[in-house]
Amino acid sequence: MTFSPPDQRQNGAGSSGEGALGEGEASLLNEAISTAWNSRDPSNVIRIIEPNAVWRDNNHIFLGRNEIWSALRAQWEHTLHFQAKQELTSHEHNRITARFESEWQNSLHGQWYRRSGYIEFAFDDSRLITKIESQTNQQPITADERCLRLDMTTNRG
């Protein structure tokens, strides 16, 4: 499966100016990002990221596809039952902002976690991600406190 950013000419969303995102295109980009993230495959995520992109994740900064790929690989190495959802909250010019929530179980000690917050994505004219700014909080939860459910047979673990 390919996770390429949607082309506004193909989806009919149109844009409100040079480089500006229309509502439909913003929704499709958000969906493509969510699909790539839920794949838990760093290769799928970096396909939609510009080679020199910057990801600021709370106190961590990752520069370029290689660092982002390595960070995602390390993050997902001991992750079971990962599920994330992203709700588009706004879009302006070449940026979208989404409310983000994810849950997973650590494979080393079995603890469940929930991470939530807001993420802003900036795009180039080709709709590759050039910048990710995320401000999120992470907390341990019990299995009974989970809000996001998935078919456990389709997600590693």
Residue frames as a rotation matrix with the C-alpha (Angstrom) as fourth column:
MET 1
0.583 0.812 0.000 0.00
0.812 -0.583 0.000 0.00
0.000 0.000 -1.000 0.00
THR 2
-0.458 -0.730 0.508 1.34
0.727 -0.636 -0.258 3.45
0.512 0.251 0.822 -0.92
PHE 3
0.318 0.505 -0.802 0.88
0.879 -0.474 0.050 6.39
-0.355 -0.721 -0.595 1.41
SER 4
-0.665 -0.531 0.525 1.37
0.707 -0.673 0.215 9.34
0.239 0.514 0.824 -0.92
PRO 5
-0.636 0.461 -0.619 -0.12
0.084 -0.756 -0.649 12.74
-0.767 -0.465 0.442 -0.15
PRO 6
0.207 0.787 0.581 -3.31
0.794 0.212 -0.570 13.30
-0.571 0.579 -0.582 -2.13
ASP 7
-0.876 -0.403 0.264 -3.15
0.476 -0.639 0.604 15.51
-0.075 0.655 0.752 -5.21
GLN 8
-0.474 0.734 -0.486 -5.75
-0.063 -0.579 -0.813 18.28
-0.878 -0.354 0.321 -5.10
ARG 9
-0.508 0.296 -0.809 -6.42
-0.860 -0.230 0.455 17.85
-0.051 0.927 0.372 -8.84
GLN 10
-0.781 0.169 -0.601 -7.38
-0.049 0.943 0.330 14.22
0.622 0.287 -0.728 -8.25
ASN 11
-0.714 0.499 -0.492 -9.56
0.695 0.413 -0.589 14.66
-0.090 -0.762 -0.641 -5.17
GLY 12
-0.119 0.720 0.683 -11.46
0.649 -0.465 0.603 17.69
0.752 0.515 -0.412 -6.44
ALA 13
0.161 0.190 -0.968 -10.91
0.959 -0.264 0.108 19.56
-0.235 -0.946 -0.225 -3.18
GLY 14
0.480 -0.055 0.876 -9.41
0.465 -0.830 -0.307 22.61
0.744 0.554 -0.373 -4.83
SER 15
-0.225 -0.564 -0.794 -7.39
0.968 -0.224 -0.115 25.18
-0.113 -0.795 0.597 -2.99
SER 16
0.738 0.623 -0.259 -7.98
0.629 -0.774 -0.071 28.78
-0.245 -0.111 -0.963 -2.08
GLY 17
0.827 -0.507 -0.244 -4.69
-0.549 -0.822 -0.151 30.09
-0.124 0.259 -0.958 -3.45
GLU 18
0.315 -0.801 -0.509 -1.11
-0.445 0.349 -0.825 29.18
0.838 0.486 -0.247 -4.35
GLY 19
-0.659 -0.677 -0.328 -0.09
-0.110 0.517 -0.849 26.43
0.744 -0.523 -0.415 -1.94
ALA 20
-0.514 0.517 0.685 -3.21
-0.857 -0.277 -0.434 26.85
-0.035 -0.810 0.586 0.21
LEU 21
-0.977 0.204 -0.056 -5.10
0.207 0.977 -0.057 23.80
0.043 -0.067 -0.997 1.45
GLY 22
-0.287 0.953 0.096 -8.83
-0.638 -0.266 0.723 23.46
0.715 0.146 0.684 0.87
GLU 23
0.084 0.424 0.902 -11.03
-0.970 0.242 -0.023 21.73
-0.228 -0.873 0.432 3.45
GLY 24
0.938 0.340 -0.069 -11.22
-0.345 0.896 -0.280 18.48
-0.033 0.286 0.958 1.48
GLU 25
0.402 -0.871 -0.284 -7.50
-0.086 0.273 -0.958 18.35
0.912 0.409 0.034 0.81
ALA 26
-0.303 -0.474 0.827 -6.70
-0.848 -0.262 -0.461 19.08
0.435 -0.841 -0.323 4.48
SER 27
0.463 0.571 0.678 -8.96
-0.804 0.592 0.050 16.17
-0.373 -0.568 0.733 5.51
LEU 28
0.949 -0.124 -0.289 -7.33
-0.074 0.805 -0.589 13.82
0.305 0.580 0.755 3.01
LEU 29
0.006 -0.994 0.111 -3.82
-0.358 -0.106 -0.928 14.79
0.934 -0.034 -0.357 4.16
ASN 30
-0.157 0.004 0.988 -4.83
-0.988 -0.013 -0.157 14.20
0.012 -1.000 0.006 7.78
GLU 31
0.801 0.524 0.289 -6.23
-0.515 0.850 -0.111 10.78
-0.304 -0.060 0.951 6.84
ALA 32
0.688 -0.617 -0.382 -3.06
-0.066 0.470 -0.880 9.84
0.723 0.631 0.283 4.92
ILE 33
-0.273 -0.794 0.543 -0.90
-0.675 -0.244 -0.696 10.81
0.685 -0.557 -0.470 7.92
SER 34
0.126 0.421 0.898 -3.10
-0.946 0.325 -0.019 8.82
-0.300 -0.847 0.439 10.31
THR 35
0.960 0.237 -0.150 -3.01
-0.278 0.877 -0.392 5.76
0.038 0.418 0.908 8.03
ALA 36
0.295 -0.932 -0.210 0.78
-0.183 0.161 -0.970 5.92
0.938 0.324 -0.123 7.75
TRP 37
-0.349 -0.428 0.834 1.21
-0.866 -0.194 -0.462 6.29
0.359 -0.883 -0.303 11.53
ASN 38
0.395 0.605 0.692 -1.17
-0.822 0.569 -0.028 3.43
-0.410 -0.557 0.722 12.32
SER 39
0.760 -0.192 -0.621 0.81
-0.313 0.729 -0.609 1.16
0.569 0.657 0.494 10.00
ARG 40
0.795 -0.533 0.289 3.63
-0.285 0.092 0.954 1.27
-0.535 -0.841 -0.079 12.60
ASP 41
0.423 -0.683 0.595 6.07
0.880 0.467 -0.090 1.09
-0.216 0.561 0.799 9.70
PRO 42
0.114 -0.427 -0.897 8.54
0.198 -0.875 0.442 4.00
-0.974 -0.228 -0.015 9.68
SER 43
-0.820 -0.433 0.375 9.01
0.415 0.002 0.910 3.49
-0.395 0.901 0.178 5.92
ASN 44
-0.058 0.886 0.459 5.35
0.962 -0.073 0.263 4.36
0.267 0.457 -0.849 5.34
VAL 45
0.636 0.282 -0.718 5.66
0.580 -0.789 0.204 7.52
-0.509 -0.546 -0.665 7.43
ILE 46
-0.196 -0.796 -0.573 8.82
0.138 -0.601 0.788 8.83
-0.971 0.076 0.228 5.80
ARG 47
-0.515 0.086 0.853 7.29
0.850 0.183 0.494 8.42
-0.114 0.979 -0.167 2.31
ILE 48
0.461 0.776 0.431 5.07
0.786 -0.582 0.209 11.40
0.413 0.243 -0.878 3.11
ILE 49
0.719 -0.320 -0.617 7.86
0.303 -0.655 0.692 13.47
-0.626 -0.684 -0.374 4.66
GLU 50
0.893 -0.450 0.008 10.17
-0.258 -0.528 -0.809 15.84
0.368 0.721 -0.587 2.78
PRO 51
0.418 -0.777 -0.472 13.86
0.535 0.630 -0.563 14.71
0.734 -0.017 0.679 2.96
ASN 52
-0.648 -0.733 0.206 14.93
0.303 -0.496 -0.814 17.67
0.699 -0.465 0.544 5.14
ALA 53
0.358 0.905 0.232 11.85
0.040 -0.263 0.964 17.77
0.933 -0.336 -0.130 7.35
VAL 54
-0.793 -0.494 0.356 12.03
-0.298 -0.195 -0.934 18.73
0.531 -0.847 0.008 11.03
TRP 55
0.267 0.845 -0.463 10.00
0.259 0.400 0.879 16.97
0.928 -0.355 -0.112 13.73
ARG 56
-0.714 -0.358 0.602 9.81
-0.459 -0.409 -0.788 18.61
0.528 -0.839 0.128 17.15
ASP 57
0.185 0.723 -0.666 8.21
0.184 0.640 0.746 16.13
0.965 -0.260 -0.015 19.54
ASN 58
0.938 0.157 -0.308 7.95
0.338 -0.222 0.915 17.78
0.075 -0.962 -0.261 22.95
ASN 59
0.662 -0.729 -0.172 11.63
-0.371 -0.519 0.770 18.08
-0.651 -0.446 -0.614 24.00
HIS 60
-0.093 -0.693 0.715 13.10
0.418 0.625 0.660 16.08
-0.904 0.360 0.231 21.10
ILE 61
0.459 0.156 -0.875 14.06
-0.668 -0.589 -0.455 17.38
-0.586 0.793 -0.166 17.66
PHE 62
0.062 -0.372 0.926 14.63
0.474 0.828 0.301 15.06
-0.879 0.420 0.228 14.71
LEU 63
0.099 -0.160 -0.982 16.17
-0.631 -0.773 0.063 16.43
-0.769 0.614 -0.178 11.52
GLY 64
-0.409 -0.245 -0.879 15.53
-0.908 0.200 0.367 14.76
0.085 0.949 -0.305 8.16
ARG 65
0.480 0.691 -0.540 14.04
-0.703 0.672 0.235 11.48
0.525 0.267 0.808 7.07
ASN 66
-0.140 -0.604 -0.785 16.85
0.034 0.789 -0.613 9.33
0.990 -0.113 -0.089 8.50
GLU 67
-0.949 -0.214 0.233 16.51
-0.200 -0.163 -0.966 10.69
0.244 -0.963 0.112 12.05
ILE 68
-0.180 0.961 0.209 12.72
-0.982 -0.163 -0.095 10.57
-0.057 -0.223 0.973 11.88
TRP 69
0.364 0.259 -0.895 12.81
-0.472 0.879 0.062 6.98
0.803 0.400 0.442 10.62
SER 70
-0.529 -0.670 -0.521 15.21
0.148 0.531 -0.834 5.99
0.836 -0.518 -0.181 13.43
ALA 71
-0.837 0.268 0.477 13.07
-0.547 -0.433 -0.717 7.74
0.015 -0.861 0.509 16.07
LEU 72
0.199 0.971 -0.131 9.91
-0.969 0.215 0.122 5.98
0.147 0.103 0.984 14.89
ARG 73
0.168 -0.207 -0.964 11.66
-0.192 0.952 -0.238 2.61
0.967 0.225 0.120 14.71
ALA 74
-0.840 -0.526 -0.133 12.93
0.057 0.159 -0.986 3.02
0.539 -0.836 -0.103 18.28
GLN 75
-0.582 0.695 0.421 9.51
-0.810 -0.451 -0.375 4.23
-0.070 -0.559 0.826 19.47
TRP 76
0.414 0.861 -0.296 7.66
-0.893 0.447 0.049 1.27
0.174 0.244 0.954 17.96
GLU 77
-0.416 -0.689 -0.593 10.28
-0.560 0.708 -0.430 -1.41
0.717 0.153 -0.680 18.76
HIS 78
-0.963 0.047 -0.267 8.64
0.236 0.631 -0.739 -2.39
0.134 -0.774 -0.619 22.06
THR 79
-0.602 0.795 -0.079 5.11
-0.723 -0.584 -0.368 -1.30
-0.339 -0.165 0.926 21.22
LEU 80
-0.882 0.436 0.177 2.18
0.467 0.857 0.216 -3.73
-0.057 0.273 -0.960 21.10
HIS 81
-0.080 0.997 0.017 -1.41
0.990 0.081 -0.114 -3.05
-0.115 0.007 -0.993 20.07
PHE 82
-0.812 -0.284 -0.510 -0.66
0.258 -0.958 0.124 0.50
-0.524 -0.031 0.851 18.91
GLN 83
0.011 0.820 0.573 -3.71
0.990 -0.091 0.110 2.48
0.142 0.565 -0.812 17.85
ALA 84
-0.776 -0.258 -0.575 -3.82
0.355 -0.933 -0.061 6.20
-0.521 -0.252 0.816 17.07
LYS 85
0.247 0.800 0.547 -6.50
0.969 -0.202 -0.142 8.57
-0.003 0.565 -0.825 15.94
GLN 86
-0.818 -0.508 -0.270 -6.16
0.463 -0.860 0.216 12.07
-0.342 0.052 0.938 14.65
GLU 87
0.296 0.950 0.096 -8.97
0.903 -0.246 -0.352 14.60
-0.311 0.191 -0.931 14.36
LEU 88
-0.483 -0.429 0.764 -8.42
0.719 -0.692 0.065 17.57
0.501 0.580 0.642 12.07
THR 89
0.033 0.478 -0.878 -9.04
0.867 -0.451 -0.213 20.73
-0.498 -0.754 -0.429 14.10
SER 90
0.643 0.185 -0.743 -7.91
-0.119 -0.935 -0.335 23.46
-0.757 0.303 -0.579 11.71
HIS 91
0.051 -0.668 0.742 -6.11
0.948 0.266 0.173 24.22
-0.313 0.695 0.647 8.47
GLU 92
0.801 0.105 -0.589 -4.61
-0.014 -0.981 -0.194 27.39
-0.598 0.164 -0.785 7.12
HIS 93
0.379 -0.621 -0.686 -2.49
-0.912 -0.376 -0.163 28.01
-0.156 0.688 -0.709 4.03
ASN 94
0.096 -0.427 -0.899 -0.05
-0.542 0.735 -0.407 25.03
0.835 0.527 -0.161 4.01
ARG 95
-0.877 -0.417 0.240 -0.65
-0.398 0.348 -0.849 23.76
0.270 -0.840 -0.471 7.57
ILE 96
0.233 0.921 -0.311 -3.04
-0.154 0.351 0.924 21.48
0.960 -0.167 0.223 9.37
THR 97
-0.662 -0.317 0.679 -3.53
-0.718 0.009 -0.696 21.00
0.215 -0.948 -0.233 13.10
ALA 98
0.089 0.664 -0.742 -4.95
-0.208 0.741 0.638 17.81
0.974 0.097 0.204 14.55
ARG 99
0.255 0.052 0.965 -5.90
-0.961 0.122 0.248 16.53
-0.105 -0.991 0.081 17.97
PHE 100
-0.129 -0.476 -0.870 -3.95
-0.515 0.782 -0.351 13.32
0.847 0.403 -0.346 18.47
GLU 101
0.310 0.158 0.937 -4.53
-0.907 0.344 0.242 10.37
-0.284 -0.925 0.250 20.76
SER 102
0.036 -0.303 -0.952 -2.80
-0.530 0.802 -0.275 7.01
0.847 0.515 -0.131 20.85
GLU 103
0.532 0.082 0.843 -2.73
-0.786 0.417 0.456 3.97
-0.314 -0.905 0.286 23.10
TRP 104
0.289 -0.490 -0.823 -0.33
-0.441 0.695 -0.569 1.04
0.850 0.527 -0.015 23.23
GLN 105
0.980 -0.054 0.192 1.14
-0.138 0.511 0.849 -1.60
-0.144 -0.858 0.493 25.46
ASN 106
0.168 -0.984 -0.053 4.86
-0.985 -0.165 -0.056 -1.81
0.046 0.062 -0.997 26.21
SER 107
0.639 0.103 -0.763 6.10
-0.327 0.934 -0.147 -5.28
0.697 0.343 0.630 25.25
LEU 108
-0.403 -0.899 -0.170 8.83
-0.160 0.252 -0.954 -5.32
0.901 -0.357 -0.245 27.91
HIS 109
-1.000 -0.018 0.018 6.69
-0.019 0.093 -0.996 -4.85
0.017 -0.996 -0.093 31.02
GLY 110
-0.548 0.836 0.017 3.07
0.805 0.522 0.281 -4.96
0.226 0.168 -0.959 29.82
GLN 111
-0.427 0.376 -0.822 2.12
0.408 -0.731 -0.547 -1.42
-0.807 -0.569 0.158 30.92
TRP 112
0.165 0.574 0.802 -0.50
0.978 -0.199 -0.059 0.37
0.125 0.794 -0.595 28.80
TYR 113
-0.653 -0.386 -0.651 -0.07
0.451 -0.889 0.075 4.06
-0.608 -0.245 0.755 27.89
ARG 114
0.527 0.723 0.447 -2.15
0.840 -0.364 -0.403 6.86
-0.128 0.588 -0.799 26.43
ARG 115
-0.668 -0.682 -0.298 -0.63
0.564 -0.725 0.394 9.83
-0.485 0.095 0.869 24.65
SER 116
0.361 0.825 0.435 -2.70
0.932 -0.304 -0.199 12.83
-0.032 0.477 -0.878 23.64
GLY 117
-0.220 -0.396 -0.891 -2.23
0.336 -0.889 0.312 16.38
-0.916 -0.231 0.329 22.48
TYR 118
0.834 0.464 -0.298 -2.01
-0.053 -0.471 -0.881 18.49
-0.549 0.750 -0.368 19.36
ILE 119
-0.202 -0.862 0.464 0.16
0.617 0.256 0.744 18.14
-0.761 0.437 0.480 16.27
GLU 120
0.624 0.294 -0.724 0.74
-0.343 -0.730 -0.592 20.71
-0.702 0.617 -0.355 13.55
PHE 121
0.041 -0.560 0.828 1.98
0.749 0.566 0.345 19.65
-0.661 0.606 0.443 10.11
ALA 122
0.264 -0.045 -0.964 3.41
-0.518 -0.849 -0.102 22.02
-0.813 0.526 -0.247 7.48
PHE 123
0.436 0.010 0.900 3.57
0.589 0.753 -0.294 20.97
-0.680 0.658 0.322 3.82
ASP 124
-0.693 -0.596 -0.405 5.51
-0.030 -0.537 0.843 21.96
-0.720 0.596 0.355 0.73
ASP 125
-0.211 0.636 -0.742 3.77
-0.908 -0.409 -0.092 22.52
-0.362 0.654 0.664 -2.62
SER 126
-0.522 -0.023 -0.853 4.07
-0.507 0.812 0.288 18.77
0.686 0.583 -0.435 -3.34
ARG 127
0.511 0.781 0.359 2.19
-0.689 0.122 0.714 18.10
0.514 -0.612 0.601 -0.08
LEU 128
0.086 -0.571 -0.816 5.12
0.529 0.721 -0.448 16.39
0.844 -0.393 0.364 1.58
ILE 129
0.919 0.230 -0.321 5.46
0.386 -0.350 0.854 17.18
0.084 -0.908 -0.411 5.28
THR 130
0.193 -0.872 0.450 8.21
0.148 -0.427 -0.892 19.72
0.970 0.239 0.046 5.94
LYS 131
-0.747 -0.405 0.527 7.66
-0.409 -0.345 -0.845 20.28
0.524 -0.846 0.092 9.66
ILE 132
0.207 0.758 -0.618 5.92
0.396 0.512 0.762 18.48
0.894 -0.403 -0.194 12.50
GLU 133
-0.681 -0.291 0.672 5.36
-0.470 -0.530 -0.706 20.23
0.562 -0.796 0.224 15.84
SER 134
0.144 0.761 -0.633 3.81
0.230 0.596 0.769 18.05
0.962 -0.257 -0.089 18.51
GLN 135
-0.654 -0.170 0.737 2.91
-0.658 -0.352 -0.665 18.89
0.372 -0.921 0.118 22.09
THR 136
0.233 0.713 -0.661 1.60
-0.234 0.701 0.673 15.79
0.944 -0.002 0.331 23.79
ASN 137
-0.114 -0.183 0.976 1.22
-0.993 0.049 -0.107 14.26
-0.028 -0.982 -0.188 27.23
GLN 138
-0.169 0.000 -0.986 1.77
-0.268 0.962 0.046 10.61
0.948 0.272 -0.163 28.04
GLN 139
-0.161 0.153 0.975 0.31
-0.987 -0.005 -0.162 8.74
-0.019 -0.988 0.152 31.00
PRO 140
-0.979 -0.123 -0.163 0.14
-0.120 0.992 -0.028 5.12
0.165 -0.007 -0.986 32.12
ILE 141
-0.064 0.992 0.110 -3.32
-0.987 -0.080 0.140 3.57
0.148 -0.100 0.984 32.00
THR 142
-0.440 0.036 0.897 -4.82
-0.292 0.939 -0.180 0.18
-0.849 -0.341 -0.403 32.76
ALA 143
-0.970 0.113 0.214 -6.15
0.242 0.479 0.844 -2.08
-0.007 0.871 -0.492 30.03
ASP 144
-0.178 0.977 -0.117 -9.67
0.961 0.148 -0.232 -1.28
-0.209 -0.153 -0.966 31.28
GLU 145
0.114 0.171 -0.979 -9.10
0.236 -0.961 -0.140 2.47
-0.965 -0.216 -0.150 30.78
ARG 146
-0.835 -0.475 0.278 -8.41
0.350 -0.070 0.934 2.12
-0.424 0.877 0.224 27.07
CYS 147
0.026 0.823 -0.568 -10.61
-0.281 -0.540 -0.794 4.22
-0.959 0.180 0.217 24.79
LEU 148
0.068 -0.109 -0.992 -9.20
-0.996 -0.062 -0.062 3.18
-0.054 0.992 -0.113 21.41
ARG 149
0.203 0.065 0.977 -9.97
-0.235 0.972 -0.016 -0.39
-0.951 -0.226 0.213 20.44
LEU 150
-0.057 -0.231 -0.971 -8.73
-0.998 -0.002 0.059 -2.35
-0.016 0.973 -0.230 17.46
ASP 151
0.929 0.283 -0.237 -8.82
-0.317 0.940 -0.123 -5.82
0.188 0.190 0.964 16.07
MET 152
0.443 -0.805 0.396 -5.87
-0.634 0.031 0.772 -7.36
-0.634 -0.593 -0.497 17.92
THR 153
0.449 -0.270 0.852 -5.35
0.476 0.879 0.028 -9.89
-0.756 0.393 0.523 15.13
THR 154
0.752 -0.114 0.649 -4.37
0.605 -0.274 -0.748 -7.16
0.263 0.955 -0.137 12.64
ASN 155
0.651 -0.550 0.523 -1.86
-0.548 -0.817 -0.178 -5.26
0.525 -0.170 -0.834 14.79
ARG 156
-0.117 -0.815 -0.567 1.45
-0.054 0.576 -0.816 -6.88
0.992 -0.065 -0.111 15.82
GLY 157
-0.541 -0.210 0.814 1.62
-0.792 -0.199 -0.577 -8.19
0.283 -0.957 -0.059 19.31
